[in-house]
Amino acid sequence: MGIRYSMMVAATAALLAASNASAFEFHGYFRDGPGWNSKGGGQVCFAMPGSEFKARLGNECEHYYEFSLSEQIYKDQNGVEAKVEWMPAYGLPTTTPAGSGGNFGFGTGNVYTQQIWGGIKLPGGTTVWAGQRYFRRHNVEGLDWFYWNPYQGNAAAGVEDIDLGFGKLALSIGRVDALTVGTTPVDVTRGTYMRPEARIYGIPLVANGTLELGVDVDIAYDQGSALGAGRTGTSPWFTAEYFQDKLLGGWNKLTFQYASGAAAGMNTGVVGGANSDPKQWRIVEQLVFLLGNDVSGQLALVYQDSSNFLIGGLASTAAGGATGEHIFSAELRPSYHFNDYFKFQLDGLYQTVSFKDSTASSANMFKLTAAPTLVTGRGFFARPEIRAYVTYATWNDSAQTLAAGNIASGAFGSDKNGLSFGVQMETWF
């Protein structure tokens, strides 16, 4: 680990030395802090089995940081500009009794690269780029969930900000690998998919309201049909999103998505070797608000429906032979600002999963966090903040069975409720 840290520090120093104040930019994000659970031991986090996300306030079990270092490496009088960006990151789970990822010393987390890409901006504003990039990701902040995220962790290339007059166009293509592991460690087959994407964004509809439309396509490109002769060659994923700015002191975003075949996994990756049967559609509604400069927060509603596969990667046997599922999630994270530097937050999530063609009962979970918080500023996105928190969760028998008794890292055994508490710092800059 010492060598890996030294290499990262040396690379960072080299970037800093090569830069100047007008061309170099440094940004970052981190969250960290100590946590415990009420049964004894380290922090645990509460999440519904099969869900792609959890309500994050007082419910994030890792030391995590990422730094963005970007440099403008070329600019001329014709308006051509070139830049590169590198984002190293570090993550370490804190769900062990000592919160140290299994090492009771300094920890053994992973240092890795989240982004490394370069782009050339042409006169008129269009940019051509290639590399590993957070490319136009869309998320729900309170859930830490990126529901439209075509290339996370994968290399891609594209062109963006092509002015169409009524909006802008972005075209891109990336490679996404599907991994299938058989009955032995050596029985591994990889299948490669091309994922081209086209999206049009910034289409004006009403005052402060814009529309974004996109289509991603997963194209099987495996040698010798490694994914199986029955796999679908082309699988589409459609997205339509309406954004209303300047509403209730914040904004509202409503998203509809539909995908089939290998693309039915959407942001979680391709469903390797799938035929055309798997399907998923979902609606995501999120409202960020600031009322009277005193009450801020976010409301998020998510409905997901899958057919012929299970969204969260659950085994069909664990879900009573289910052929698909319905998931409904409702989260509300309000805050009351006593002044510019102190607020009190709540975060509640209710989530239920019901299964198609299954003998299993619906699984559900409720999670609530209370967090007195020191903060610099007002509004849902005001940071930095340091919060003390207490998180309580309760779940039913079906959720317990679905998780094989391992909800919240198994800290609560056969209990169907639990409590965690701690202090956390979060900021972006």
JOCOR-V140108 format. One line per field, one symbol per residue. phi: phi as a letter, one per 20 degrees, with the letter a starting at -180 (. if undefined). A space follows every 50 residues. Layout:
phi: ???
This chain:
phi: .gfffffffffffffffeecfedecccabbbaqebbcfeooffccdbfgn febbfefmbcdaebbbcddccedbbcfeneccbccccfbcbbfceegemc mndedencfedbdebbbcbceegoofcdbbpebfelfdbdffdlcdecbf cgmcfbbaccmefdndrcdccbbcdceedddeecgeeccdcddecfccbd cmffdcgmdcdccbcdcedfcefmlgeofefffccebdcccdddelclmb bccccccbbbmfefflfeofegmfeeffbbcbccdbcdcbdlmddcqbdc cccccccmadgemffgffemmfdabdcccccccecdefafcbbddcbdcd ccccdelceeffdbbccccdbfcebdocofefbfbccebcdcccbegfff ffelmdfllmfdlefdaaccbrccdcbcb
